[in-house]
Amino acid sequence: MNIVQRFLPITVAVAAAMAISPQATAADLSNFNTLSQAEFLAVSKDLAAVTSTKAIEPAAPLGLTGFDVSASSTLTRIQDGAAWAKVSGDNASNLMQTKLSVSKGLSGGWDVGGFVSKVPSTNVSVAGVQVKYALLEGNAITPAIALRGSHSRMGGVSGMELNNTGFDVLISKGFVGITPYLGVGTVYSSAKATGQSNESFTQSKSFVGVSWNVLLVNLSAEYDRTGKNASVGLKAGLRF
């Protein structure tokens, strides 16, 4: 417990500083006129995989008095590095998103939440909201099953707009403080940029994770695959 108590404030402080402080934007997205239409679609799919909602949480609802306040970081593999290099001038193969999020439990198995995030060293920022409804709240015998809807919008890039709407179904089962979970879903995205035709596309989504609670402290990890992009996320916060 002493290790967790020391680790949590450091993790939250570092992630918070990365998410809200000014960054050296060495990989600004700006050169959209250098892309072919196919390359713009590839960049849009990479960005949708990065910026779409990843709550990193189990299916069980928080309850009427429940809160989840956390900081997280997610690393996503880029599929089209050549197109990314054209639009950003950077040869990155992975993009990291740092995020601050909060969720509140409501009555009847409903949770609502929102987040703000930054992709460090780029001009990409993101804001999003989500709503989750527990079909089964779960108990000592049965798992929790939930439906989740989410929406996120990319900001910070003056020449491009990107919106993502996600729908997920997830299942989890707690075992003495440790809760494995998994889910599947779909992400609908729309993108437009200067000099490019608008793109709308759908990507399938699957994810698996584990959440660990010690008193009020929560640590979680998740593997997500949106379209062809794989992501790994870590989350630390307070969940009660």
TACORKA-V351506 format. One record per run of one state. SS is the DSSP state (H for helix, E for strand, C for the rest). FROM is the first residue (numbers start at 1). LEN is the number of residues. If there is no record, write none. Layout:
SS,FROM,LEN + SS,FROM,LEN
This chain:
C,1,1 + H,2,19 + C,21,11 + H,32,3 + C,35,2 + H,37,15 + C,52,15 + E,67,11 + C,78,3 + H,81,8 + C,89,5 + E,94,12 + C,106,1 + H,107,3 + E,110,9 + C,119,6 + E,125,12 + C,137,7 + E,144,12 + C,156,4 + E,160,16 + C,176,2 + E,178,16 + C,194,5 + E,199,16 + C,215,2 + E,217,10 + C,227,2 + E,229,11 + C,240,1
